[in-house]
Amino acid sequence: MKKGENYRAASWWITWEDISWPNEDIADKFRYRADKALKSGVNMAVIYGAHFRWDFMPLWMNLHNMIKFVADELHQRDILLFDHHSSVLTHRYSNQAEAETMRRRNRHHLPFAPSRDIAGEWTYKGMKLNDWRMIDLVSGKPVFLERYTAEQFCMNNPDFQKAYQEYVRRLLAETGIDGLMSDDGIFYSGWTSCGCGHCRKKFMENYGHEVPPVSDTGFWGNYQNEAFKDWIEMRFSTTREFLEGVKSVTGKDFPLMSCCSDSVGFYLPGYGMTYQEFIKPCNHIMLEMCGNTPTLEGNWQGNFPVQMLHVGIGRENSAPCLGLGYGFSEVAADFIWAFNKFLGSGTWISSIKGRLGLRDSEMLSLKDDAELSGNGFNWEKNNPGLFDADADSGVAVFFSRWSRDFYGMTEQDYQADYCKTCFELLNNNLTFDVVTTIPLQPAEYKVLIVSSAICLAAEEYAALNNYLNNGGTVIASGPVGYYDQRANKVLEPWLEQFEIISKTAEPERIAAFPPWSKQEKIIPVCSGTYQGRNLASTEWIELNSGKGKLLWTPGRMQSDFKELAIAGHVRNFISEDFVFPPLDCGWQFRVFKKDNKSFVHVLAGKFDVGCMDELEKKRREHAGNNLINSITRNENSSSRISLELNKDFKQAKYHAPLNGIQKALTISNRKIEIDIDKDAYYLLLELE
């Protein structure tokens, strides 16, 4: 892999057959696969399989030797190898039915699981593995995860921490891997974990509280209780600190990431999961695109707010972002690659054949992951200068984790407003970034959008005022700045300095275990007055503040987006190099820029999707991805689009990467007319 390249990754599957290593036939298979990866433009492979690594403890020596062989073969072809395994989960089953479920749903893990009686005797350097297990707060028994047929070790157990760090040290020494994805160090069962002695001790020593019984609703789900907020804070710190321990072994510059499919959802405090914490020890962003991409209904926009947040965290921390999409055909791999390029992310293409519920004999027609990605990966490899640009965005959307962590009891409290803001900008073809830190100067972003960020830290209040005073424009909606970062009332709500009095009709918030379980999905209605005048529910007011401007409305994006028309307000304060066609053209646009070049990424907004119907009928498990083998742009996508240019470009090129088409475009009177090839759904326009 060359310096400065984006990752073009494919999963490197370990199969049951491979466990017979050392084996010359397997060695030949690995060499053949490495050749296929090279031919497909892959520059990084990621180990998949032998996933619950502690279950493979008796085979570590052979497993590591095999991984080293793979790494050596790939290195000869200038391909990196990352290991990918679960740090904390262990498959456990009590009867034949559970064993069958385990192998049907998670065959891709290679569930090489000891029976419970044998597992109870397993030790590592004199320590029983069973003593590391998380304890369920309700039952008092070890946490059991039905979807994985698994138990979990606790990240707060010091013996386990030490043992896992020793394992990582051994892994690096014995394999020669180039990076590590250490998975699952979260509270996988959610609020029911963890009640082990180490978690209880940590809560007492670090925060001064006992962990109460789940019947105590004075604590559980009570957002007025500072001790419960401490419990939330400890969950996030636990997952971060566990990865910090891994980083202490790998070293500062060694590539490290962890699995994360969401950093937006209101439910995430229950898991202690957010890449805003993971990035503190990690230096790579993993963006898991769960489910079908696109969906069977032909949509790809659904997780865009999450994906933009992960891309934003990567940009803020100078960390590469790797978008993991799942598919079983070249068609699916092509789309996953195109979508990541539209995002501005690196790509990881993977199948999860072990979750299909098919027999091995029935999956013989499915190609290896390394064979799926050739179209997009090779085009990117051969045109490297087209994908190293930054998003040309004068607009930033602020994500408020404190509003999510300590106030958001349902998605309607905050999450839905953030997401709808992202959707509205996307659907109006406004290129934007997501930020987790408020910029102090408007040099990078002329407009900052703050939607229903009801909780702000002291430094965020100060940063907002500095940004305004330095000439920035803040477009704010709904309840903004009532509370501090722990959802406690501030002496002066942020808007009051502008003579705006804002109030929110709070729904009844019922404390319960699990937290939020008794909350109704009610949108809290926001209202406001300006200088004593009552504002209409979707009325905007525009005020000068220092050198900048503040626009605010009591309306909430999730319910009032049509009336608020936020895209029009944004466009009043930014300059755009392009005027895109009307929204009904069926295409969506994002603009990137580097030096004197602009790159317009164009992706169809809607698709017709088909599957391998015969194999789908044979599936015995339907929790995983579908076997998509047909993705074509919907007939509502125009075959001819026009772009108006607001600056003088000298030349323009049209690229349809997945169709092998490159041609010059004519610029006439600051306008480009583009005839789109019938089968093309992803275009890249290069303008200089």
Secondary structure, DSSP 8 states (H G I E B T S, - for coil): --TT---EEEEEE--TGGGG-S-HHHHHHHHHHHHHHHHTT--EEEEESS-BGGGGGGGHHHHHHHHHHHHHHHHTTT-EEEEEEESSEEE--SSHHHHHHHHHH-GGG------HHHHTT-EETTEEGGGGB-B-TTTSSB--BTTTTEEEB-TT-HHHHHHHHHHHHHHHHHH--SEEEEE--S-TTGGG---SHHHHHHHHHHH------TT-TTTTT-TT-HHHHHHHHHHHHHHHHHHHHHHHHH-TTS-EE---S-SS-TTGGGTT--HHHHTTT-SSEEEEE-S-SS-TTS---TTHHHHHHHHHHHHHTT--EEEEEE-SSHHHHHHHHHHHHHHT-EEEEE--GGGS---GGGGTTS--GGGT-HHHHHHHHH-GGGS--EE--SEEEE--HHHHHHT-SSTTTTHHHHHHHHHHHHHTT---EEESS--SSTTT-SEEEEES--B--HHHHHHHHHHHHTT-EEEEESS-SSB-TTS-B-SS-GGGGGTEEEEEE-------SSTTTT------EEEEEETTEE--TT--EEEEETTEEEEEES--HHHHHHHH-HHHHHHTS---SEE---GGGSEEEEEEEETTEEEEEEEES-EEEEE-HHHHHH-S--SS---EEEEEE-TTS-SEEEEEESS--S-EEEEEGGGTEEEEE-B-SSEEEEE--TT--EEEEEE-
